[in-house]
Amino acid sequence: MDNYRSFEELACWKEARSLRLFVSNAIISKLPSSEKYVLIDQIRRSSRSVGNNIAEGYGRFHYQENIQFCRIARGSLFETLDHGIVAFDENYISTDTLNDLRTIHNKTLLILNGYIKYLKTQKEK
């Protein structure tokens, strides 16, 4: 994009990275091994997908393609939150951990929505 040399400079990607690291360190580590091929795999994939799709969209040539990948990232963001709720419902994580996940989710969502809005304005120029 205009002033960015890499997707790594995007605030939404940086926050998606924080989300991924939080999921790895604060949630996956608390899940039982019996969830290895179910919940662990799902939450790991969805949390990684947020940043992956932001990066892939950044690498696309057209703004509309970038917007579409950001929308996919937004879906993965909500999927990650849902997996966190499942972990809470199954008594694998605490209320505090779920609330921390919600905080990171909401911050990531706000920044990502702002980036999508920015891309839409650039597309219209």
Beta strands, then each sheet from edge to edge (+ up, - down):
end
